[in-house]
Amino acid sequence: MYYDFLVKIPENTGKITVNRRGETTYIEYTYARHYNAEKKYNVPQRTTIGKQSRVDPAMMQPNQNFIKFFPEVALPDERNHSDRSSCLCVGAFLVIRKIMEEYKLPEILSDYWDNRGVGLFLDLAAYSIICENNAGQYYPDYAYNHPLLTEDMTIYSDSTVSRFLSSITSDDKVGFLNQWNASRNHREQIYISYDSTNKNCQAGDIEMAEFGHPKDDQGVPIFNYSIAYNVNNKEPLFYETYPGSIVDVSQLQFMLEKAKGYGYRKIGFILDRGYFSKKNIQYMDSCQYDFVIMVKGMASFVEKIILKHKGSFEKKRSCVIPEYQAYGKTIQEKLYADDEMDRYFHLYHKVKKESAERGCLEDKIQKMAEFLKKQEGKSLTFGDAYHEYFEIFTHEKNDGTKKFLYAKEKSEVIEKEIDLCGYFVIVTSKKMKAAEALSLYKSRDASEKLFRGDKSYLGNKSLRVAGNESAAAKIFIEFVALIVRCKIYTQLKAMMKEMAKKPNYMTVPAALKELEKIEMVRQMDNVYRLDHAITATQKTILKAFGIDENYIKTSATRLSELLKVAAMPERDEEDGAYEEDNLY
């Protein structure tokens, strides 16, 4: 991240080098030298600390590494209070602030920073929700045209944001998660949906970023990020980050221990097929945790069960689950040969799913057959997918090479797969009806939407930081933003259920965009006032959060008073002036 101001290029002779790439000149700093015993000379270890100014060659635009290696250099701390837009967007801000207050987030975070630090932390969370961005260099632009949660509405520069991120410690994160989970209800039976994703990270200084098994392989290091989500109360509970080389199935037992450490006892876990393993099942049994796990309809250990019961429930109205347009049946079986308990296998069939899966299979087989036909007479080999569905006939030449002659469909294999189209299985440790198991598993949709919202609507598909502390801090802020955004989502969804029509403005992005139109403007007397009345659409959205027009008017008046104080000249220290060090 390069900051939007210039500093003088350091004059460290021998340690500062200039590296021109294309039209940009990068300033590099030699922070160490490593002796190469084989070549018998020192190899300099360099990192980029900025980009040279095209206007003034003695100046450069610094990045985070500059702050790391030159902490003594004075940087701009904040914008002038008068440098604020005359038109402020207040609607989405007021909704987010209300949710934060209801969750008592300011009180929880006040154990780690003073009001300025808490305000900046929550402002960064609000910024990622409203602007769908997590890039620190653009935060001042957000602060320019929005009210802020800091007491005096201070607009901090991106360099101050960067230093603040670097100051957030692991103890802060652990303390917050402990308090957040301590305030949840531990007496009720809950189900936790647990899932993970991975994030791209190109910064070489992030220790947990490793080459692993990404879902979207971009050829860069990744780290894994997982969330435990309470499907009963629809709240994120805690999160984990771990190196990109660790697979999901290996991490589950560590998460179970953390759930126990947070005081959860009466819980069950809703897991995706990626977490299925004999060891994980046995470990959950030992913890006396219930589980709900999806398995593929064509998985070898359930194929026989599906085929055995095929035709016994797919058309029976007593087995229909109307809300999901599916038919279901529950049977008891052992999950593996030496399983000590009976498990509940819930078999499902959906006509639409069968049609879609069979269509995809037929298309795949046809395209493969057409490709194979064109390759007849050529010397080449085929991948495993072709050998799975086709018997390949070849002729070996005198020189040892094989010429492909023709291919024949493996009818039994294809027909067996057709028989399994449209089926899926959910396994539970607890006795329940097929409809209940499916409803529980479908509640995972909220946690999956949480991940999509995190990457798509919070700007967190990739981290834009250069150090471990800043990376951990951004993930921490991201989790708090997810708590708030998840509440926005569930409140809007609950409101939609009460409406006869399903308007397109009740999604989170559309609702926030509409609320951003509620504005306050600064007039000639330097007082901010609401620009216009609340529209019918905005009233409908606000109603989902228990907010009416009077709340907006009262809040706008209070914000106007705070902005008036913020616009006053700086107070001296005796009058309670704020020192920058207090932020950290």
C-alpha positions as CSV (number, residue, x, y, z in Angstrom):
1,M,0.0,0.0,0.0
2,Y,1.5,3.3,-1.1
3,Y,0.4,6.4,0.8
4,D,-1.0,9.5,-0.7
5,F,1.8,11.9,0.5
6,L,5.5,12.4,-0.1
7,V,8.5,12.1,2.2
8,K,12.2,12.8,1.6
9,I,14.2,9.8,0.3
10,P,16.6,8.7,3.1
11,E,20.2,9.5,2.6
12,N,21.6,6.2,3.9
13,T,24.7,5.7,1.7
14,G,25.1,2.1,0.7
15,K,21.6,1.1,1.9
16,I,19.4,3.0,-0.5
17,T,19.2,1.8,-4.1
18,V,17.1,2.9,-7.1
19,N,15.3,0.3,-9.3
20,R,13.6,1.6,-12.4
21,R,10.9,-0.8,-13.8
22,G,9.0,0.6,-16.7
23,E,8.0,4.2,-16.0
24,T,8.1,3.8,-12.2
25,T,11.3,4.2,-10.1
26,Y,11.2,2.2,-6.9
27,I,13.3,3.1,-3.9
28,E,14.8,0.0,-2.2
29,Y,16.3,-0.4,1.3
30,T,19.0,-2.9,2.1
31,Y,18.1,-4.1,5.6
32,A,20.5,-7.0,5.9
33,R,23.3,-8.9,4.1
34,H,23.5,-12.7,3.9
35,Y,26.8,-14.4,3.4
36,N,26.8,-17.0,0.6
37,A,29.4,-19.6,1.6
38,E,29.5,-21.2,-1.9
39,K,30.0,-17.9,-3.8
40,K,32.0,-16.3,-1.0
41,Y,30.3,-12.9,-1.0
42,N,27.5,-11.1,0.8
43,V,24.0,-11.1,-0.8
44,P,22.1,-8.0,0.0
45,Q,18.5,-8.4,1.3
46,R,16.3,-5.6,0.0
47,T,12.8,-4.5,0.2
48,T,10.9,-1.7,-1.5
49,I,10.1,1.3,0.7
50,G,8.5,3.7,-1.8
51,K,8.1,5.1,-5.3
52,Q,10.1,8.1,-6.4
53,S,8.2,11.3,-7.2
54,R,8.1,12.2,-10.8
55,V,7.9,15.9,-9.9
56,D,10.7,16.0,-7.2
57,P,13.4,13.3,-7.5
58,A,14.4,13.9,-3.9
59,M,11.0,12.8,-2.7
60,M,9.1,9.5,-2.7
61,Q,5.7,8.1,-2.0
62,P,6.3,5.7,0.9
63,N,4.7,2.3,1.7
64,Q,4.3,0.3,5.0
65,N,7.9,-0.9,4.8
66,F,9.1,2.7,5.1
67,I,7.3,3.1,8.4
68,K,8.8,-0.2,9.6
69,F,12.4,0.7,8.9
70,F,12.2,4.5,9.4
71,P,9.8,4.9,12.4
72,E,11.5,8.1,13.5
73,V,10.3,10.0,10.4
74,A,7.4,12.3,11.1
75,L,4.3,11.6,8.9
76,P,1.0,13.4,8.5
77,D,-1.3,12.2,11.2
78,E,-4.8,13.5,10.3
79,R,-6.6,15.8,8.0
80,N,-7.7,19.2,9.1
81,H,-11.1,19.3,10.7
82,S,-12.3,21.8,8.1
83,D,-11.4,19.3,5.3
84,R,-14.7,17.6,5.4
85,S,-17.4,17.4,2.7
86,S,-20.3,19.8,2.8
87,C,-22.6,16.8,2.0
88,L,-22.4,13.8,4.4
89,C,-24.1,10.4,3.9
90,V,-25.7,9.4,7.2
91,G,-28.3,6.7,6.6
92,A,-26.2,3.5,6.5
93,F,-23.9,4.9,9.2
94,L,-26.8,5.3,11.6
95,V,-28.0,1.7,11.0
96,I,-24.5,0.3,11.5
97,R,-23.9,2.4,14.6
98,K,-27.2,1.2,16.1
99,I,-26.3,-2.4,15.6
100,M,-22.8,-1.9,17.1
101,E,-24.4,-0.3,20.1
102,E,-26.9,-3.1,20.5
103,Y,-24.1,-5.7,20.4
104,K,-22.2,-3.5,22.9
105,L,-19.1,-3.6,20.6
106,P,-17.8,-0.1,21.8
107,E,-17.9,-1.3,25.4
108,I,-16.1,-4.6,24.6
109,L,-13.4,-2.9,22.6
110,S,-12.9,-0.2,25.2
111,D,-10.9,-2.7,27.2
112,Y,-8.1,-2.4,24.6
113,W,-8.0,1.2,23.4
114,D,-9.3,4.6,24.4
115,N,-12.3,6.2,22.7
116,R,-10.1,7.3,19.7
117,G,-8.8,3.8,19.1
118,V,-12.2,2.2,19.5
119,G,-13.7,4.8,17.2
120,L,-11.1,4.2,14.5
121,F,-11.5,0.5,14.8
122,L,-15.3,0.6,14.4
123,D,-15.0,3.3,11.6
124,L,-12.7,0.9,9.7
125,A,-15.3,-1.9,10.1
126,A,-18.1,0.5,8.9
127,Y,-15.9,1.6,6.0
128,S,-15.5,-2.0,4.8
129,I,-19.3,-2.6,5.0
130,I,-20.4,0.6,3.3
131,C,-17.7,0.9,0.7
132,E,-17.1,-2.8,0.2
133,N,-13.4,-2.2,0.5
134,N,-10.6,-2.9,2.9
135,A,-7.8,-0.8,1.4
136,G,-6.4,1.5,4.0
137,Q,-5.4,4.2,1.6
138,Y,-9.0,4.9,0.6
139,Y,-10.3,5.2,4.2
140,P,-9.7,9.0,4.3
141,D,-12.0,9.3,1.3
142,Y,-14.7,7.5,3.1
143,A,-14.2,9.6,6.3
144,Y,-14.4,12.8,4.2
145,N,-18.1,12.3,3.3
146,H,-19.4,10.2,6.3
147,P,-19.9,10.9,10.0
148,L,-17.4,9.0,12.2
149,L,-17.6,7.1,15.5
150,T,-14.6,8.9,17.0
151,E,-15.7,11.5,19.5
152,D,-14.4,14.5,17.6
153,M,-14.9,13.1,14.1
154,T,-11.1,13.1,13.4
155,I,-10.3,12.1,9.8
156,Y,-7.1,10.1,10.1
157,S,-4.7,9.7,7.2
158,D,-3.8,6.4,5.7
159,S,-0.4,6.4,7.4
160,T,-2.1,6.7,10.8
161,V,-4.4,3.9,9.9
162,S,-1.4,1.8,9.0
163,R,0.3,2.4,12.3
164,F,-2.9,1.7,14.1
165,L,-3.3,-1.7,12.4
166,S,0.3,-2.5,13.3
167,S,-0.4,-1.7,16.9
168,I,-3.3,-4.2,17.3
169,T,-2.0,-7.3,19.1
170,S,-3.0,-10.9,19.3
171,D,-4.0,-10.3,22.9
172,D,-6.6,-7.7,21.7
173,K,-8.1,-10.3,19.3
174,V,-8.1,-13.1,21.9
175,G,-9.6,-10.8,24.5
176,F,-12.4,-9.7,22.2
177,L,-13.3,-13.2,21.1
178,N,-13.4,-14.3,24.8
179,Q,-15.7,-11.5,25.8
180,W,-17.9,-11.8,22.7
181,N,-18.4,-15.5,23.3
182,A,-18.9,-15.1,27.0
183,S,-21.8,-12.8,26.2
184,R,-23.5,-15.4,24.1
185,N,-26.2,-17.8,25.5
186,H,-24.5,-21.0,26.6
187,R,-27.5,-22.6,28.2
188,E,-29.5,-23.4,25.1
189,Q,-28.9,-26.2,22.6
190,I,-27.4,-24.6,19.4
191,Y,-26.0,-25.8,16.1
192,I,-22.8,-24.3,14.9
193,S,-22.1,-24.1,11.1
194,Y,-18.4,-24.3,10.5
195,D,-16.8,-23.6,7.2
196,S,-13.6,-22.2,5.8
197,T,-12.3,-20.4,2.8
198,N,-8.9,-19.2,1.6
199,K,-7.6,-15.8,0.9
200,N,-4.9,-14.8,-1.6
201,C,-1.9,-13.0,-0.2
202,Q,1.1,-11.9,-2.3
203,A,3.0,-10.2,0.5
204,G,6.2,-12.2,1.2
205,D,6.3,-11.1,4.9
206,I,3.0,-12.8,5.9
207,E,4.1,-15.9,7.7
208,M,0.8,-17.8,7.5
209,A,0.6,-17.3,3.7
210,E,1.8,-20.6,2.0
211,F,1.1,-22.4,-1.2
212,G,-1.7,-24.8,-0.5
213,H,-5.0,-26.1,-2.0
214,P,-7.0,-23.0,-3.0
215,K,-10.5,-23.2,-4.4
216,D,-9.5,-20.5,-6.9
217,D,-5.9,-21.1,-7.7
218,Q,-4.2,-17.8,-8.8
219,G,-0.7,-19.2,-8.3
220,V,-0.1,-17.1,-5.2
221,P,0.3,-18.0,-1.5
222,I,-2.8,-18.3,0.5
223,F,-4.0,-18.6,4.1
224,N,-7.1,-20.3,5.4
225,Y,-9.8,-18.5,7.2
226,S,-12.7,-20.2,9.0
227,I,-15.8,-19.1,10.9
228,A,-18.0,-20.8,13.4
229,Y,-21.6,-19.5,13.0
230,N,-24.6,-20.0,15.3
231,V,-27.4,-21.0,13.0
232,N,-30.0,-20.6,15.9
233,N,-29.2,-17.0,16.7
234,K,-27.7,-16.2,13.2
235,E,-24.4,-14.8,14.7
236,P,-20.7,-15.4,13.9
237,L,-19.1,-16.7,17.1
238,F,-15.4,-17.0,16.5
239,Y,-12.9,-17.3,13.7
240,E,-9.6,-19.0,13.0
241,T,-6.7,-18.3,10.6
242,Y,-4.1,-21.0,9.8
243,P,-1.5,-21.6,7.1
244,G,-2.5,-22.3,3.6
245,S,-0.9,-25.7,3.5
246,I,-3.2,-27.1,6.2
247,V,-6.3,-28.9,4.8
248,D,-9.8,-28.4,6.3
249,V,-10.2,-31.9,7.6
250,S,-7.1,-31.6,9.7
251,Q,-8.2,-28.3,11.4
252,L,-11.6,-29.5,12.6
253,Q,-10.4,-31.0,15.9
254,F,-8.6,-27.8,16.9
255,M,-11.8,-25.9,16.3
256,L,-13.8,-28.3,18.5
257,E,-11.4,-27.7,21.3
258,K,-11.8,-23.9,20.9
259,A,-15.6,-24.3,21.0
260,K,-15.2,-26.1,24.3
261,G,-12.8,-23.4,25.6
262,Y,-15.4,-20.7,24.8
263,G,-17.8,-22.6,27.1
264,Y,-20.1,-24.2,24.6
265,R,-21.4,-27.6,25.7
266,K,-24.9,-28.2,24.3
267,I,-23.9,-27.9,20.7
268,G,-24.0,-29.7,17.4
269,F,-21.9,-29.0,14.3
270,I,-23.2,-28.6,10.7
271,L,-20.3,-29.5,8.5
272,D,-19.6,-29.7,4.8
273,R,-18.4,-33.0,3.1
274,G,-14.8,-31.6,3.3
275,Y,-14.6,-32.3,7.0
276,F,-15.7,-35.9,6.8
277,S,-13.2,-38.4,8.2
278,K,-13.4,-41.3,10.6
279,K,-11.1,-39.5,13.1
280,N,-13.2,-36.4,13.1
281,I,-16.4,-38.4,13.7
282,Q,-14.8,-40.3,16.6
283,Y,-13.5,-37.1,18.1
284,M,-16.9,-35.5,18.0
285,D,-18.3,-38.6,19.7
286,S,-15.7,-38.3,22.4
287,C,-16.7,-34.7,23.0
288,Q,-20.4,-35.7,23.0
289,Y,-21.1,-33.2,20.2
290,D,-23.9,-33.9,17.7
291,F,-23.1,-33.5,14.0
292,V,-24.9,-33.0,10.7
293,I,-22.7,-33.8,7.7
294,M,-23.5,-33.8,4.0
295,V,-22.1,-36.7,1.9
296,K,-22.1,-37.0,-1.9
297,G,-24.8,-39.3,-3.3
298,M,-22.1,-41.1,-5.3
299,A,-19.7,-41.5,-2.4
300,S,-18.7,-45.2,-2.3
301,F,-19.9,-45.9,1.3
302,V,-23.4,-44.6,0.7
303,E,-23.9,-45.7,-2.9
304,K,-25.2,-49.1,-1.8
305,I,-27.6,-47.6,0.7
306,I,-29.1,-45.3,-2.0
307,L,-29.4,-48.1,-4.5
308,K,-30.9,-50.4,-1.9
309,H,-33.7,-47.9,-1.0
310,K,-34.1,-46.4,-4.5
311,G,-37.8,-46.4,-5.4
312,S,-39.1,-46.7,-1.9
313,F,-39.7,-43.1,-1.1
314,E,-39.3,-40.8,-4.2
315,K,-43.0,-40.7,-5.1
316,K,-44.6,-41.1,-1.7
317,R,-46.4,-38.0,-0.5
318,S,-45.8,-39.1,3.1
319,C,-42.1,-38.5,2.4
320,V,-42.4,-35.1,0.7
321,I,-40.6,-32.0,2.1
322,P,-42.5,-29.2,0.4
323,E,-40.4,-26.2,1.3
324,Y,-37.4,-27.8,-0.4
325,Q,-39.3,-29.7,-3.2
326,A,-37.6,-32.9,-2.1
327,Y,-38.5,-36.4,-0.9
328,G,-36.7,-37.9,2.1
329,K,-36.4,-41.1,4.0
330,T,-34.4,-41.9,7.2
331,I,-32.7,-45.2,8.0
332,Q,-30.2,-46.4,10.6
333,E,-26.8,-47.7,9.6
334,K,-23.2,-47.9,10.8
335,L,-21.1,-45.2,9.3
336,Y,-18.0,-47.4,9.0
337,A,-17.3,-51.1,9.7
338,D,-16.2,-50.8,13.3
339,D,-18.5,-47.9,14.2
340,E,-19.8,-48.3,17.8
341,M,-23.0,-46.4,17.2
342,D,-25.8,-46.4,14.8
343,R,-26.0,-43.2,12.6
344,Y,-29.0,-41.7,10.9
345,F,-28.8,-41.6,7.1
346,H,-31.3,-39.2,5.6
347,L,-31.7,-40.1,1.9
348,Y,-33.1,-37.4,-0.4
349,H,-34.2,-37.1,-4.0
350,K,-35.0,-34.0,-6.0
351,V,-36.5,-34.2,-9.5
352,K,-35.0,-30.9,-10.5
353,K,-31.6,-32.0,-9.2
354,E,-31.8,-35.3,-11.1
355,S,-32.7,-33.5,-14.3
356,A,-29.8,-31.0,-14.0
357,E,-27.2,-33.6,-13.0
358,R,-28.3,-36.0,-15.7
359,G,-28.2,-33.2,-18.3
360,C,-24.6,-32.3,-17.2
361,L,-23.5,-36.0,-17.3
362,E,-25.0,-36.5,-20.8
363,D,-23.3,-33.4,-22.1
364,K,-20.0,-34.4,-20.7
365,I,-20.2,-37.9,-22.1
366,Q,-21.2,-36.6,-25.6
367,K,-18.3,-34.0,-25.7
368,M,-15.8,-36.7,-24.6
369,A,-17.1,-39.1,-27.2
370,E,-16.8,-36.4,-29.9
371,F,-13.3,-35.5,-28.9
372,L,-12.2,-39.2,-28.9
373,K,-13.7,-39.7,-32.4
374,K,-11.5,-36.9,-33.8
375,Q,-8.4,-38.4,-32.2
376,E,-8.7,-41.9,-33.9
377,G,-5.5,-42.9,-35.6
378,K,-3.3,-40.5,-33.5
379,S,-0.6,-41.5,-31.1
380,L,-1.6,-39.9,-27.8
381,T,-2.7,-40.7,-24.3
382,F,-5.8,-39.7,-22.4
383,G,-6.5,-38.6,-18.8
384,D,-8.2,-40.6,-16.1
385,A,-11.6,-39.0,-16.8
386,Y,-11.7,-40.6,-20.2
387,H,-10.7,-44.0,-18.9
388,E,-13.4,-43.8,-16.2
389,Y,-16.2,-43.6,-18.8
390,F,-14.6,-45.2,-21.9
391,E,-12.7,-48.3,-22.7
392,I,-9.7,-47.1,-24.8
393,F,-8.4,-49.4,-27.6
394,T,-4.9,-48.9,-29.0
395,H,-2.4,-50.6,-31.3
396,E,1.2,-50.8,-30.3
397,K,3.7,-50.0,-33.2
398,N,7.1,-51.5,-33.7
399,D,8.8,-48.4,-32.2
400,G,6.8,-48.9,-28.9
401,T,4.4,-46.0,-29.4
402,K,0.7,-46.6,-29.2
403,K,-1.8,-45.5,-31.8
404,F,-5.3,-44.8,-30.6
405,L,-7.9,-46.9,-32.5
406,Y,-11.3,-46.2,-31.0
407,A,-13.2,-45.9,-27.7
408,K,-16.2,-47.7,-26.3
409,E,-18.5,-46.5,-23.6
410,K,-18.5,-48.2,-20.3
411,S,-22.2,-48.6,-20.2
412,E,-22.4,-50.0,-16.6
413,V,-20.4,-47.2,-15.2
414,I,-22.5,-44.5,-16.9
415,E,-25.8,-46.2,-16.1
416,K,-24.8,-46.5,-12.4
417,E,-24.0,-42.8,-12.3
418,I,-27.4,-42.0,-14.0
419,D,-29.1,-44.1,-11.3
420,L,-27.6,-41.8,-8.6
421,C,-28.5,-38.5,-10.2
422,G,-30.6,-36.3,-8.0
423,Y,-29.8,-38.1,-4.7
424,F,-27.9,-36.8,-1.8
425,V,-27.4,-37.9,1.8
426,I,-27.1,-36.2,5.1
427,V,-25.7,-38.1,8.1
428,T,-26.6,-37.1,11.7
429,S,-25.5,-38.5,15.0
430,K,-28.9,-37.6,16.6
431,K,-32.2,-39.1,15.8
432,M,-34.4,-36.7,13.8
433,K,-36.7,-36.7,10.8
434,A,-35.4,-36.2,7.3
435,A,-37.1,-32.8,7.0
436,E,-35.4,-31.6,10.2
437,A,-32.0,-32.7,9.1
438,L,-32.4,-31.0,5.7
439,S,-33.6,-27.8,7.4
440,L,-30.6,-27.8,9.7
441,Y,-28.2,-28.4,6.8
442,K,-29.8,-25.7,4.7
443,S,-29.3,-23.2,7.6
444,R,-25.6,-23.4,6.4
445,D,-26.7,-21.0,3.6
446,A,-26.4,-18.1,6.0
447,S,-22.7,-19.0,6.8
448,E,-22.0,-19.5,3.1
449,K,-23.5,-16.1,2.3
450,L,-21.3,-14.8,5.1
451,F,-18.2,-15.9,3.2
452,R,-19.5,-14.6,-0.1
453,G,-20.3,-11.3,1.7
454,D,-16.8,-11.2,3.2
455,K,-15.0,-11.6,-0.2
456,S,-17.5,-9.7,-2.4
457,Y,-19.0,-7.0,-0.2
458,L,-16.3,-6.3,2.4
459,G,-13.4,-6.2,-0.1
460,N,-11.6,-9.0,1.7
461,K,-10.8,-11.4,-1.2
462,S,-7.1,-10.4,-0.8
463,L,-5.2,-8.7,2.0
464,R,-3.5,-5.5,1.1
465,V,-0.8,-5.4,3.9
466,A,2.9,-6.1,4.2
467,G,3.3,-7.4,7.8
468,N,1.9,-10.1,10.1
469,E,0.5,-7.6,12.6
470,S,-1.4,-5.6,10.0
471,A,-2.7,-8.8,8.4
472,A,-4.0,-10.1,11.7
473,A,-5.5,-6.7,12.5
474,K,-7.4,-6.6,9.2
475,I,-8.8,-10.0,9.7
476,F,-9.9,-9.0,13.2
477,I,-11.7,-5.9,11.9
478,E,-13.2,-8.0,9.1
479,F,-14.7,-10.3,11.7
480,V,-16.3,-7.5,13.6
481,A,-17.6,-6.1,10.3
482,L,-19.1,-9.5,9.5
483,I,-20.9,-9.5,12.8
484,V,-22.6,-6.3,11.9
485,R,-23.2,-7.1,8.2
486,C,-24.7,-10.5,9.2
487,K,-27.2,-8.7,11.5
488,I,-28.1,-6.4,8.6
489,Y,-28.7,-9.4,6.4
490,T,-30.9,-11.3,8.9
491,Q,-32.9,-8.2,9.8
492,L,-33.7,-7.5,6.1
493,K,-34.5,-11.1,5.5
494,A,-36.9,-11.2,8.5
495,M,-38.6,-8.0,7.2
496,M,-39.0,-9.5,3.7
497,K,-40.9,-12.5,5.2
498,E,-43.6,-10.1,6.4
499,M,-43.9,-8.4,3.0
500,A,-46.4,-9.6,0.3
501,K,-43.9,-8.6,-2.4
502,K,-40.2,-9.2,-2.5
503,P,-38.6,-5.9,-3.5
504,N,-35.1,-5.9,-4.9
505,Y,-34.0,-3.2,-2.6
506,M,-34.1,-5.5,0.5
507,T,-30.7,-7.1,-0.2
508,V,-27.8,-5.8,1.9
509,P,-25.9,-4.0,-1.0
510,A,-29.1,-2.5,-2.4
511,A,-30.3,-1.4,1.1
512,L,-27.0,0.2,2.0
513,K,-26.9,2.0,-1.4
514,E,-30.4,3.3,-0.8
515,L,-29.6,4.4,2.8
516,E,-26.5,6.3,1.6
517,K,-28.9,8.7,-0.1
518,I,-30.0,10.0,3.3
519,E,-27.7,13.1,3.4
520,M,-26.9,16.0,5.7
521,V,-25.7,19.2,4.0
522,R,-23.6,22.1,5.5
523,Q,-25.3,25.5,5.0
524,M,-23.9,29.1,5.2
525,D,-24.0,29.0,9.0
526,N,-21.7,25.9,9.0
527,V,-24.5,23.8,10.5
528,Y,-25.3,20.4,8.9
529,R,-29.0,19.6,8.4
530,L,-30.9,16.8,6.7
531,D,-31.2,17.6,3.0
532,H,-34.7,16.1,2.5
533,A,-37.4,13.9,4.0
534,I,-37.1,10.1,4.2
535,T,-38.5,8.3,1.2
536,A,-41.0,5.5,1.4
537,T,-38.4,3.0,0.3
538,Q,-36.0,4.2,2.9
539,K,-38.7,4.0,5.6
540,T,-39.3,0.3,4.7
541,I,-35.6,-0.5,5.0
542,L,-35.2,1.4,8.2
543,K,-38.2,-0.4,9.7
544,A,-36.3,-3.6,9.6
545,F,-33.9,-2.2,12.2
546,G,-36.5,-0.6,14.4
547,I,-35.7,2.9,13.1
548,D,-38.3,5.5,12.1
549,E,-38.2,9.0,10.7
550,N,-38.1,10.6,14.2
551,Y,-35.0,8.5,15.1
552,I,-33.2,9.8,11.9
553,K,-34.1,13.4,12.7
554,T,-33.0,13.2,16.3
555,S,-29.8,11.4,15.4
556,A,-29.1,14.0,12.6
557,T,-29.5,16.8,15.2
558,R,-27.0,15.1,17.5
559,L,-24.6,14.5,14.7
560,S,-24.8,18.2,13.7
561,E,-23.8,19.2,17.2
562,L,-20.9,16.8,17.2
563,L,-19.7,18.1,13.8
564,K,-19.9,21.6,15.1
565,V,-17.6,20.7,18.0
566,A,-15.3,18.9,15.6
567,A,-15.0,22.0,13.4
568,M,-13.8,24.2,16.3
569,P,-10.1,25.1,16.5
570,E,-7.8,22.6,18.2
571,R,-7.8,22.7,22.0
572,D,-4.6,22.8,23.9
573,E,-3.4,20.0,26.2
574,E,-4.8,21.6,29.4
575,D,-8.3,21.7,27.8
576,G,-8.2,18.0,27.0
577,A,-6.3,17.9,23.8
578,Y,-5.6,14.5,22.4
579,E,-2.1,13.2,21.9
580,E,-1.5,10.9,19.0
581,D,0.2,8.2,21.2
582,N,-3.1,7.6,22.9
583,L,-4.5,6.0,19.8
584,Y,-2.1,3.1,20.2
